């Protein structure tokens, strides 16, 4: 970033023709500094982190679904390492296992890659299977229609910063368009296949380096969701993909409820950690869910439709950097209207700076690409995923740097919402 800033300053000096400006050029570049931004405000519900689940049985399984941009297998390596470090998992499988996902509807359409890595601690008392979905191959061929835009023929006319932004936008903007219009069915099926393999396999039964489709009966799917130790991590568009996959599962479960016992599933909590969340922008122009504005009726014990819920709760922990141009917080009213009430969504918003401010000429800027992509390196984000908010004060970093405001359902309010402040 500093090199790019220097190029921009140099270009400004040449255009200005100002001798005094050029004389001070070196000093200005040297004075350009990175300033950490400290925002870390959490507003929502208490939830357990991965560290609370990893020591339990059955084994913790985590599914990662990426978002916009071209990705390749292994893209979650940095996130996995940071999560494992916080959970004290210092042992991993020598090699990951890979499944080439095939569309079960025809048995031949390629849906991307599912990579699985095994993590554990020294005495194997804590174990985690990390499933990483790469669905990029579905949309990458479509992006060739604008590939000319980043060739030398056109990039030579752009200043460096604008060229970097153009490359970033050409890589990212087509994906949500393709998901909403032309490739939604394939991307969604890729996600469903990943969930299927996560429910169906343990480490020893994962079909390594195979091209396969996964099949589960509704009874097996219900039992797997109810009995297994599951969490989800998404990035940008991945938030919508996983939400839609869960809603599809909810529809199937709802249809099967008459013949399959779903009582255990109805007492199940799931948590989705949404990095650079995009649910609100992706709801534009889309139909409302089949069941909406009925969270109280489905999710409150003793309420009229409590026995028809799918899950006890789905915790949606939505991370967004205020300087991330491609992510959004989730208003509580949005959850009521745009998320299916039967899954009992509980939304917790995390507004957190993951990219520093860069200052020069007395002006502060934040790299919007870093603000969209660097969640996996933020200690605050990693700690909030691993430790959650139940024991917020026991994490020194979170206690010192973050502020948690707990929300309560209206009917259970006995006082004003409590605000817990750490030392700032």
Secondary structure by P-SEA (a helix, b strand, c coil): caaaaaaaaaaaaaaaccaaaaaaaaaaaaabbbbbbbbbbbbbbbbbcccccccccccbbbbbbbcccccccccaaaaaaaaaaaacccccccbbbbbbcccccccccccbbbbbbbbbcccccbbbbbbbbbcccccccccccccccccccccccccaaaaaaaaaaaacaaaaaaaacccaaaaaaaaaaaaaaaaccccccccccccbbbbbcaaaaaaaaacccbbbbbccaaaaaaaaaaaaaaaaaaaacccccccccccbbbbbbcccccccccccccccccccccccccccccccccccccccbbbbbbbbbcccccbbbbcccccccccccccbbbbbbbbcccbbbbbccccccccaaaaaccccccaaaaaaaacccccccccccccccbbbbbbbccccccccbbbbbccc
